[in-house]
Structure formats: structure tokens, C-alpha cells
Amino acid sequence: MSDSPAGRLQALFEGHRLTPTQRRIAHCMVRRAGDVPFLSSVELAELAGVSQPSVTRFAVALGFDGYPALRRHLREVAPPEPGGADGEQGNEYQQAVFAEIENLKHLAGLLADPAPVERAGRLLAGSRPLPVLGLRAASSQARGFAYFAAKVHPDVRLLDEGGSMLTDRVDAAVRAGATALLCFALPRHPREVVEALEYARTAGLAVVTVAESAFAPVAAHSDLLIPAAVGTGLAFDTACAPMLLGRVLLEAMADELPDAQARLEEFDAKAAVRGLFVE
């Protein structure tokens, strides 16, 4: 776990069974780790989009007498880091960019411990075929990963459409020898993604998930979840950190595939012969 304020906050929440509302509060606190030690319960409630009593119940669920006791604890374990972007000014578009920069900084802090990504790389490289799941908001993340992964992995199967066929395609991957599934899960989380992950684990697949938070609904059905926050400052969420994490997982997977470089060189040679690219 990272020693950043966000990492220490996340460590505080681990091991607690939180309701969906409480997970929302926890996610908000991790994203605003530099601010939360100085927020009132009303201010935190407004940021998280919940009621003030929900914040109080959240503090009690963590073992504190109330929110003031939780806030005192936060000032001790998660002080703000100097040089953050809290003082950044600008219009709403600039603020969305600043928020994404903070999300990327948070991801960089989590990656200070490479063990989870390296473990994911081994699981993904060892699965033949490798199903990659992403529906609705996460479909572009899954499709981007699958596009590049197919250049180094011998059998990548994109699952970006829901419906009754989704379970059939998971079954087909298992019959073909799959041992792991990669899922990109972003809010709002489709019910069928949660159900698909539950089914995949029942079928014997190890589930590696990229989600916006360790408290996302898919967490309970993931063997390894690596969080990458989304931006929420615009009408539609932004997902720079999940996209970058997907590329990091590609790198880790390629490192575990002994013929990855040969496959890339073969592709480049064929692309040159075909005149595939203009440069």
C-alpha cells in the first residue's frame, strides 16, 4: 500500500464491510485525501452526494465515536501533501484537467508497489485465450487494451457486448483453456458486469479488474482489483487513469510473454510490406 495520504486512507477502510453509500463516501475521501482532514461532515456529505447522517454512520462503522473523532484521526494519519493542486484556479474545463492530473498522481503513488501489476501481468500472460470484458462506459477501455494486447498475446477475446450471449462467450473461453479474465469496470456499473464476473469466477477464472475504486461493486467478484480513479467534474466521467493503467498492465503482460518482442517485430515487418501506416 502506498504511503501517500490516499494510500493511508484506503488502508483505514480495508477490512470493513461498507454499504454502497459508505463506499461512495470512502471513494470521495480517497480522491480528496488532502482536503478531508479539514472538512466538516456537511461539506463531506455534499462532496460525496450523500446525507450528513450518512457521514456520521460511516464514521461509526469504522469504529469511531462520530465524525469529529474520525476527522481528528485523519489529521494524524493523512496530512495534506505540500505542492498539491488544491490551490489551482481556472474555469470548469481547466479544473477537470487538474482533477485528472491528481488522479494520475494518485495512480503513480499506487504503482510505487509494482507487485499487484506484476501479479496481474502473470495471470493475463498465462491465460490462453484471454477474455477482456468491458461494457458501456468501460467498453472503450476494454477495446483499446484488446487491440494492443493482440499484438503480443496469441489469443485475445474482446467481450464488449452484453446480453444472453455474454455467458456463452465466457463458457467458450473456459472450454478453450482460459484461466483468467481482465475486466474494465467504470461507473455507472452495469448489473450484467457484476453478474458476469460472479459467473466467471464460478467457472474457474481468476478475475483481474480495473475499477475506479477498491470499493466499486465489482470488488467482491474480483481476485485482484487495481483502482484508477475517474474524473467527475464534467457531465460525463473522464477516465485518463484507467486508460493509463490498462497500458501499464499491457507492459506487465508483455514482460511475461517470452515471444512478445518477436511478435511486435513480425507485425511491424508485415505492416511495412502492406504500407499500413503513412509515416
ZIKA-V594919 format. One line per field, one symbol per residue. ss: DSSP state (~ for helix, > for strand, _ for the rest). phi: phi as a letter, one per 20 degrees, with the letter a starting at -180 (. if undefined). Layout:
ss->???
phi->???
This chain:
ss->____~~~~~~~~~______~~~~~~~~~~~~____~~~__~~~~~~~~___~~~~~~~~~~_____~~~~~~~~~~~______________~~~~~~~~~~~~~~~~~~~____~~~~~~~~~~~____>>>>__~~~~~~~~~~~~~~______>>>>_____~~~~~~~~~~~____>>>>>>_____~~~~~~~~~~~~___>>>>>>_____~~~~~__>>>>___>______>_~~~~~~~~~~~~~~~~____~~~~~~~~~~~~~~~_____
phi->.fefgfffffffefndedfgfffffffffffdgfeffdefffffgffemceffffffffffeoefrfgfffffffeecffefmfegefdqfffffffgfffffffffgfffgdfgfffffgffffeecfdfcdadlfeffffffffgffffcdfbdceddcenfffffffgffffeofcbcdcdccfeefgffgfffffffffoeeddcdcfafdfgfgfdcfbddebfdecedfdgdcffgfffgfffgfffffedfdffffffffffffffemfdef
